[in-house]
Amino acid sequence: MTYSLDYRQRAVAHVKEGSTSAEACRLFKIDPKTLYNWLKAKSLHPNPVKTRTRKIDKQALIAHVRDYPDALQRERAKIFGVDASAICRSLQNLKIVKKNDALR
């Protein structure tokens, strides 16, 4: 959870005005470690969220499934250079399932 800049400034100012850290934590309902980090930080601005890069290109995986519908997950994993479990999770996220009706 990210606290607003105004909220952080009020909590730090409360401590710097003479209040104890424990009292400020109770008043602002924050963890003592959070307040300690704010007190020692150079800037109270929240850090921007970094997006993770993915190894598996979703569009390439969709195209591969369309072109090779009978390929096994371990074969797809070798092609994309990842583990088979990563292919499994990606296919689940894309809601691509293989139903083998011939065996039923």
VMD Tcl script that builds the backbone (N, CA, C; Angstrom):
set m [mol new atoms 312]
animate dup $m
set s [atomselect $m all]
$s set {name element resname resid chain x y z} {
  {N N MET 1 A 0.848 -1.176 0.000}
  {CA C MET 1 A 0.000 0.000 0.000}
  {C C MET 1 A 0.889 1.232 0.000}
  {N N THR 2 A 0.576 2.179 -0.835}
  {CA C THR 2 A 1.333 3.412 -0.921}
  {C C THR 2 A 0.578 4.513 -0.199}
  {N N TYR 3 A 1.261 5.156 0.727}
  {CA C TYR 3 A 0.660 6.277 1.443}
  {C C TYR 3 A 0.910 7.553 0.655}
  {N N SER 4 A -0.015 8.497 0.727}
  {CA C SER 4 A 0.142 9.749 -0.002}
  {C C SER 4 A 1.269 10.576 0.612}
  {N N LEU 5 A 1.786 11.490 -0.178}
  {CA C LEU 5 A 2.882 12.349 0.272}
  {C C LEU 5 A 2.445 13.205 1.460}
  {N N ASP 6 A 1.213 13.719 1.404}
  {CA C ASP 6 A 0.690 14.539 2.491}
  {C C ASP 6 A 0.631 13.752 3.802}
  {N N TYR 7 A 0.189 12.507 3.727}
  {CA C TYR 7 A 0.075 11.645 4.905}
  {C C TYR 7 A 1.456 11.397 5.510}
  {N N ARG 8 A 2.437 11.136 4.655}
  {CA C ARG 8 A 3.807 10.904 5.120}
  {C C ARG 8 A 4.366 12.150 5.812}
  {N N GLN 9 A 4.122 13.311 5.203}
  {CA C GLN 9 A 4.636 14.556 5.759}
  {C C GLN 9 A 4.011 14.855 7.122}
  {N N ARG 10 A 2.723 14.590 7.271}
  {CA C ARG 10 A 2.064 14.842 8.551}
  {C C ARG 10 A 2.600 13.923 9.644}
  {N N ALA 11 A 2.858 12.656 9.307}
  {CA C ALA 11 A 3.380 11.714 10.296}
  {C C ALA 11 A 4.786 12.104 10.735}
  {N N VAL 12 A 5.630 12.463 9.802}
  {CA C VAL 12 A 7.003 12.865 10.126}
  {C C VAL 12 A 7.003 14.181 10.904}
  {N N ALA 13 A 6.159 15.126 10.508}
  {CA C ALA 13 A 6.086 16.403 11.218}
  {C C ALA 13 A 5.602 16.205 12.647}
  {N N HIS 14 A 4.703 15.258 12.858}
  {CA C HIS 14 A 4.195 14.980 14.204}
  {C C HIS 14 A 5.327 14.517 15.120}
  {N N VAL 15 A 6.210 13.704 14.596}
  {CA C VAL 15 A 7.351 13.222 15.393}
  {C C VAL 15 A 8.352 14.349 15.623}
  {N N LYS 16 A 8.604 15.148 14.599}
  {CA C LYS 16 A 9.590 16.222 14.724}
  {C C LYS 16 A 9.102 17.345 15.641}
  {N N GLU 17 A 7.797 17.448 15.856}
  {CA C GLU 17 A 7.246 18.451 16.764}
  {C C GLU 17 A 7.383 18.037 18.223}
  {N N GLY 18 A 7.850 16.814 18.473}
  {CA C GLY 18 A 8.081 16.397 19.850}
  {C C GLY 18 A 7.319 15.171 20.287}
  {N N SER 19 A 6.487 14.646 19.454}
  {CA C SER 19 A 5.738 13.453 19.807}
  {C C SER 19 A 6.649 12.227 19.703}
  {N N THR 20 A 6.274 11.168 20.382}
  {CA C THR 20 A 7.065 9.939 20.292}
  {C C THR 20 A 6.673 9.183 19.023}
  {N N SER 21 A 7.568 8.308 18.592}
  {CA C SER 21 A 7.299 7.506 17.400}
  {C C SER 21 A 6.129 6.556 17.634}
  {N N ALA 22 A 6.062 5.984 18.829}
  {CA C ALA 22 A 4.979 5.051 19.137}
  {C C ALA 22 A 3.626 5.760 19.092}
  {N N GLU 23 A 3.584 6.967 19.598}
  {CA C GLU 23 A 2.331 7.725 19.580}
  {C C GLU 23 A 1.930 8.067 18.141}
  {N N ALA 24 A 2.900 8.448 17.341}
  {CA C ALA 24 A 2.613 8.767 15.941}
  {C C ALA 24 A 2.126 7.529 15.187}
  {N N CYS 25 A 2.707 6.383 15.487}
  {CA C CYS 25 A 2.281 5.136 14.838}
  {C C CYS 25 A 0.839 4.789 15.190}
  {N N ARG 26 A 0.491 4.980 16.442}
  {CA C ARG 26 A -0.892 4.714 16.855}
  {C C ARG 26 A -1.851 5.714 16.223}
  {N N LEU 27 A -1.469 6.981 16.211}
  {CA C LEU 27 A -2.329 8.024 15.679}
  {C C LEU 27 A -2.564 7.856 14.172}
  {N N PHE 28 A -1.491 7.581 13.426}
  {CA C PHE 28 A -1.592 7.481 11.962}
  {C C PHE 28 A -1.823 6.051 11.470}
  {N N LYS 29 A -1.845 5.102 12.424}
  {CA C LYS 29 A -2.094 3.692 12.106}
  {C C LYS 29 A -1.102 3.166 11.065}
  {N N ILE 30 A 0.184 3.344 11.377}
  {CA C ILE 30 A 1.247 2.839 10.514}
  {C C ILE 30 A 2.199 1.993 11.343}
  {N N ASP 31 A 2.949 1.153 10.670}
  {CA C ASP 31 A 3.922 0.292 11.324}
  {C C ASP 31 A 5.119 1.128 11.772}
  {N N PRO 32 A 5.721 0.813 12.917}
  {CA C PRO 32 A 6.891 1.565 13.378}
  {C C PRO 32 A 8.050 1.553 12.380}
  {N N LYS 33 A 8.246 0.434 11.679}
  {CA C LYS 33 A 9.326 0.352 10.695}
  {C C LYS 33 A 9.072 1.315 9.539}
  {N N THR 34 A 7.823 1.466 9.157}
  {CA C THR 34 A 7.468 2.397 8.085}
  {C C THR 34 A 7.805 3.824 8.489}
  {N N LEU 35 A 7.420 4.194 9.702}
  {CA C LEU 35 A 7.721 5.542 10.189}
  {C C LEU 35 A 9.225 5.765 10.294}
  {N N TYR 36 A 9.950 4.755 10.769}
  {CA C TYR 36 A 11.408 4.864 10.883}
  {C C TYR 36 A 12.027 5.083 9.496}
  {N N ASN 37 A 11.535 4.360 8.498}
  {CA C ASN 37 A 12.057 4.528 7.136}
  {C C ASN 37 A 11.766 5.925 6.603}
  {N N TRP 38 A 10.578 6.457 6.908}
  {CA C TRP 38 A 10.251 7.803 6.471}
  {C C TRP 38 A 11.135 8.837 7.150}
  {N N LEU 39 A 11.437 8.627 8.427}
  {CA C LEU 39 A 12.262 9.592 9.168}
  {C C LEU 39 A 13.692 9.641 8.641}
  {N N LYS 40 A 14.226 8.534 8.192}
  {CA C LYS 40 A 15.608 8.517 7.723}
  {C C LYS 40 A 15.730 8.749 6.214}
  {N N ALA 41 A 14.602 8.789 5.500}
  {CA C ALA 41 A 14.628 8.955 4.044}
  {C C ALA 41 A 14.979 10.392 3.669}
  {N N LYS 42 A 15.670 10.530 2.539}
  {CA C LYS 42 A 16.005 11.862 2.029}
  {C C LYS 42 A 14.763 12.546 1.462}
  {N N SER 43 A 13.922 11.761 0.818}
  {CA C SER 43 A 12.707 12.291 0.212}
  {C C SER 43 A 11.527 11.430 0.637}
  {N N LEU 44 A 10.403 12.052 0.871}
  {CA C LEU 44 A 9.206 11.317 1.266}
  {C C LEU 44 A 8.339 10.927 0.078}
  {N N HIS 45 A 8.775 11.280 -1.131}
  {CA C HIS 45 A 8.004 10.921 -2.314}
  {C C HIS 45 A 8.012 9.402 -2.495}
  {N N PRO 46 A 6.859 8.806 -2.810}
  {CA C PRO 46 A 6.819 7.364 -3.030}
  {C C PRO 46 A 7.624 6.978 -4.268}
  {N N ASN 47 A 8.245 5.804 -4.224}
  {CA C ASN 47 A 9.015 5.324 -5.362}
  {C C ASN 47 A 8.064 4.860 -6.456}
  {N N PRO 48 A 8.405 5.148 -7.714}
  {CA C PRO 48 A 7.535 4.688 -8.801}
  {C C PRO 48 A 7.574 3.167 -8.910}
  {N N VAL 49 A 6.466 2.595 -9.325}
  {CA C VAL 49 A 6.359 1.151 -9.477}
  {C C VAL 49 A 7.052 0.738 -10.766}
  {N N LYS 50 A 7.889 -0.275 -10.677}
  {CA C LYS 50 A 8.599 -0.768 -11.849}
  {C C LYS 50 A 7.833 -1.954 -12.420}
  {N N THR 51 A 7.654 -1.948 -13.721}
  {CA C THR 51 A 6.974 -3.070 -14.354}
  {C C THR 51 A 7.988 -4.144 -14.704}
  {N N ARG 52 A 7.573 -5.383 -14.553}
  {CA C ARG 52 A 8.463 -6.491 -14.845}
  {C C ARG 52 A 8.423 -6.804 -16.332}
  {N N THR 53 A 9.565 -7.189 -16.855}
  {CA C THR 53 A 9.594 -7.632 -18.242}
  {C C THR 53 A 9.392 -9.138 -18.266}
  {N N ARG 54 A 8.680 -9.590 -19.246}
  {CA C ARG 54 A 8.359 -11.004 -19.365}
  {C C ARG 54 A 9.213 -11.629 -20.460}
  {N N LYS 55 A 9.594 -12.885 -20.219}
  {CA C LYS 55 A 10.361 -13.601 -21.224}
  {C C LYS 55 A 9.486 -14.065 -22.373}
  {N N ILE 56 A 8.258 -14.424 -22.071}
  {CA C ILE 56 A 7.382 -15.002 -23.082}
  {C C ILE 56 A 6.532 -13.897 -23.701}
  {N N ASP 57 A 6.699 -13.723 -25.000}
  {CA C ASP 57 A 5.879 -12.765 -25.726}
  {C C ASP 57 A 4.500 -13.386 -25.944}
  {N N LYS 58 A 3.466 -12.744 -25.453}
  {CA C LYS 58 A 2.117 -13.314 -25.508}
  {C C LYS 58 A 1.647 -13.532 -26.942}
  {N N GLN 59 A 1.912 -12.554 -27.797}
  {CA C GLN 59 A 1.460 -12.682 -29.184}
  {C C GLN 59 A 2.188 -13.812 -29.898}
  {N N ALA 60 A 3.477 -13.973 -29.598}
  {CA C ALA 60 A 4.240 -15.066 -30.212}
  {C C ALA 60 A 3.739 -16.419 -29.715}
  {N N LEU 61 A 3.372 -16.504 -28.440}
  {CA C LEU 61 A 2.846 -17.751 -27.897}
  {C C LEU 61 A 1.491 -18.087 -28.519}
  {N N ILE 62 A 0.641 -17.098 -28.676}
  {CA C ILE 62 A -0.663 -17.316 -29.310}
  {C C ILE 62 A -0.473 -17.803 -30.748}
  {N N ALA 63 A 0.464 -17.176 -31.470}
  {CA C ALA 63 A 0.728 -17.584 -32.853}
  {C C ALA 63 A 1.280 -19.005 -32.905}
  {N N HIS 64 A 2.147 -19.335 -31.945}
  {CA C HIS 64 A 2.730 -20.677 -31.923}
  {C C HIS 64 A 1.662 -21.725 -31.632}
  {N N VAL 65 A 0.752 -21.435 -30.736}
  {CA C VAL 65 A -0.338 -22.370 -30.421}
  {C C VAL 65 A -1.246 -22.537 -31.633}
  {N N ARG 66 A -1.486 -21.444 -32.356}
  {CA C ARG 66 A -2.332 -21.515 -33.546}
  {C C ARG 66 A -1.648 -22.335 -34.655}
  {N N ASP 67 A -0.333 -22.135 -34.820}
  {CA C ASP 67 A 0.394 -22.832 -35.883}
  {C C ASP 67 A 0.679 -24.296 -35.531}
  {N N TYR 68 A 0.948 -24.575 -34.271}
  {CA C TYR 68 A 1.297 -25.927 -33.830}
  {C C TYR 68 A 0.394 -26.327 -32.656}
  {N N PRO 69 A -0.848 -26.657 -32.918}
  {CA C PRO 69 A -1.778 -26.936 -31.823}
  {C C PRO 69 A -1.468 -28.224 -31.053}
  {N N ASP 70 A -0.741 -29.163 -31.659}
  {CA C ASP 70 A -0.461 -30.429 -30.990}
  {C C ASP 70 A 0.887 -30.450 -30.275}
  {N N ALA 71 A 1.593 -29.340 -30.228}
  {CA C ALA 71 A 2.903 -29.306 -29.573}
  {C C ALA 71 A 2.740 -29.467 -28.065}
  {N N LEU 72 A 3.679 -30.153 -27.463}
  {CA C LEU 72 A 3.671 -30.331 -26.012}
  {C C LEU 72 A 4.228 -29.084 -25.334}
  {N N GLN 73 A 3.886 -28.927 -24.063}
  {CA C GLN 73 A 4.359 -27.747 -23.335}
  {C C GLN 73 A 5.878 -27.745 -23.209}
  {N N ARG 74 A 6.481 -28.909 -23.035}
  {CA C ARG 74 A 7.946 -28.948 -22.917}
  {C C ARG 74 A 8.607 -28.573 -24.245}
  {N N GLU 75 A 7.945 -28.882 -25.374}
  {CA C GLU 75 A 8.478 -28.470 -26.677}
  {C C GLU 75 A 8.375 -26.955 -26.837}
  {N N ARG 76 A 7.237 -26.401 -26.414}
  {CA C ARG 76 A 7.087 -24.942 -26.481}
  {C C ARG 76 A 8.110 -24.258 -25.561}
  {N N ALA 77 A 8.366 -24.865 -24.411}
  {CA C ALA 77 A 9.317 -24.292 -23.461}
  {C C ALA 77 A 10.711 -24.211 -24.064}
  {N N LYS 78 A 11.117 -25.233 -24.818}
  {CA C LYS 78 A 12.439 -25.204 -25.467}
  {C C LYS 78 A 12.507 -24.097 -26.506}
  {N N ILE 79 A 11.435 -23.913 -27.238}
  {CA C ILE 79 A 11.411 -22.883 -28.283}
  {C C ILE 79 A 11.498 -21.486 -27.674}
  {N N PHE 80 A 10.784 -21.262 -26.570}
  {CA C PHE 80 A 10.768 -19.936 -25.944}
  {C C PHE 80 A 11.895 -19.747 -24.929}
  {N N GLY 81 A 12.617 -20.809 -24.614}
  {CA C GLY 81 A 13.750 -20.697 -23.697}
  {C C GLY 81 A 13.347 -20.517 -22.246}
  {N N VAL 82 A 12.249 -21.147 -21.856}
  {CA C VAL 82 A 11.765 -21.044 -20.477}
  {C C VAL 82 A 11.441 -22.446 -19.968}
  {N N ASP 83 A 11.015 -22.522 -18.728}
  {CA C ASP 83 A 10.605 -23.777 -18.129}
  {C C ASP 83 A 9.179 -24.115 -18.572}
  {N N ALA 84 A 8.858 -25.401 -18.548}
  {CA C ALA 84 A 7.516 -25.831 -18.962}
  {C C ALA 84 A 6.427 -25.241 -18.065}
  {N N SER 85 A 6.749 -25.030 -16.782}
  {CA C SER 85 A 5.754 -24.444 -15.883}
  {C C SER 85 A 5.422 -23.000 -16.272}
  {N N ALA 86 A 6.397 -22.291 -16.853}
  {CA C ALA 86 A 6.130 -20.920 -17.306}
  {C C ALA 86 A 5.167 -20.929 -18.489}
  {N N ILE 87 A 5.330 -21.909 -19.369}
  {CA C ILE 87 A 4.403 -22.040 -20.495}
  {C C ILE 87 A 3.013 -22.370 -19.977}
  {N N CYS 88 A 2.942 -23.260 -19.002}
  {CA C CYS 88 A 1.662 -23.649 -18.418}
  {C C CYS 88 A 0.942 -22.432 -17.831}
  {N N ARG 89 A 1.673 -21.623 -17.045}
  {CA C ARG 89 A 1.062 -20.437 -16.438}
  {C C ARG 89 A 0.627 -19.426 -17.499}
  {N N SER 90 A 1.460 -19.253 -18.529}
  {CA C SER 90 A 1.115 -18.293 -19.585}
  {C C SER 90 A -0.130 -18.724 -20.340}
  {N N LEU 91 A -0.229 -20.033 -20.621}
  {CA C LEU 91 A -1.417 -20.526 -21.313}
  {C C LEU 91 A -2.659 -20.385 -20.443}
  {N N GLN 92 A -2.508 -20.600 -19.145}
  {CA C GLN 92 A -3.640 -20.415 -18.234}
  {C C GLN 92 A -4.070 -18.959 -18.195}
  {N N ASN 93 A -3.111 -18.043 -18.142}
  {CA C ASN 93 A -3.431 -16.609 -18.113}
  {C C ASN 93 A -4.120 -16.165 -19.397}
  {N N LEU 94 A -3.731 -16.792 -20.520}
  {CA C LEU 94 A -4.350 -16.459 -21.806}
  {C C LEU 94 A -5.649 -17.224 -22.034}
  {N N LYS 95 A -5.998 -18.100 -21.074}
  {CA C LYS 95 A -7.214 -18.918 -21.151}
  {C C LYS 95 A -7.213 -19.812 -22.389}
  {N N ILE 96 A -6.031 -20.374 -22.682}
  {CA C ILE 96 A -5.886 -21.335 -23.765}
  {C C ILE 96 A -5.785 -22.706 -23.138}
  {N N VAL 97 A -6.772 -23.553 -23.446}
  {CA C VAL 97 A -6.768 -24.906 -22.906}
  {C C VAL 97 A -6.837 -25.885 -24.075}
  {N N LYS 98 A -6.219 -27.032 -23.865}
  {CA C LYS 98 A -6.262 -28.070 -24.880}
  {C C LYS 98 A -7.147 -29.182 -24.348}
  {N N LYS 99 A -8.254 -29.401 -25.027}
  {CA C LYS 99 A -9.160 -30.463 -24.616}
  {C C LYS 99 A -9.058 -31.575 -25.654}
  {N N ASN 100 A -8.741 -32.751 -25.173}
  {CA C ASN 100 A -8.603 -33.880 -26.066}
  {C C ASN 100 A -9.886 -34.699 -26.029}
  {N N ASP 101 A -10.798 -34.379 -26.915}
  {CA C ASP 101 A -12.099 -35.049 -26.949}
  {C C ASP 101 A -12.014 -36.460 -27.536}
  {N N ALA 102 A -10.929 -36.755 -28.255}
  {CA C ALA 102 A -10.804 -38.070 -28.877}
  {C C ALA 102 A -10.642 -39.171 -27.851}
  {N N LEU 103 A -10.094 -38.841 -26.677}
  {CA C LEU 103 A -9.865 -39.849 -25.642}
  {C C LEU 103 A -11.093 -40.095 -24.782}
  {N N ARG 104 A -12.113 -39.300 -24.906}
  {CA C ARG 104 A -13.298 -39.450 -24.052}
  {C C ARG 104 A -14.254 -40.472 -24.596}
}
mol reanalyze $m
mol bondsrecalc $m
mol representation Tube
mol addrep $m
